[in-house]
Amino acid sequence: MAISDVDRLRGLIGETIPDGETETDTNFTDNQLEGILDANDGNLERAAFEGWRHKAAIYADLVNVSEGNATRAMSDLHKHALDMMKAYSKSSTGSTLTEGRTRIGKIRRRPYG
């Protein structure tokens, strides 16, 4: 069985569908992931960058929770999403939104005299 690009993207952004669950039990539906892939011309690394960017936005409002002796550092999710964005920002297949464009020019010398 061949793995679809949507399934590959799910793996790259940590959004695999849990056993016995559906795509609605994740942060992204298949249609949303297809949209991200389409917006990035099918490039999985660029789409993964975008997926992590979306996840960072989702996690931005989470706060740390302490109950009794238990603590959940929910803000760490946002930090980890930003770290993954950095990992994919230096895509081996071309620049992403965070990288500038390369400019090539010619250097010309003025003749003396």
Secondary structure, DSSP 8 states (H G I E B T S, - for coil): ----HHHHHHHHTT----TT--GGGSSS-HHHHHHHHHHTTT-HHHHHHHHHHHHHHHHTT---EEETTEEE-THHHHHHHHHHHHHHHT-TTS--TTS--------------
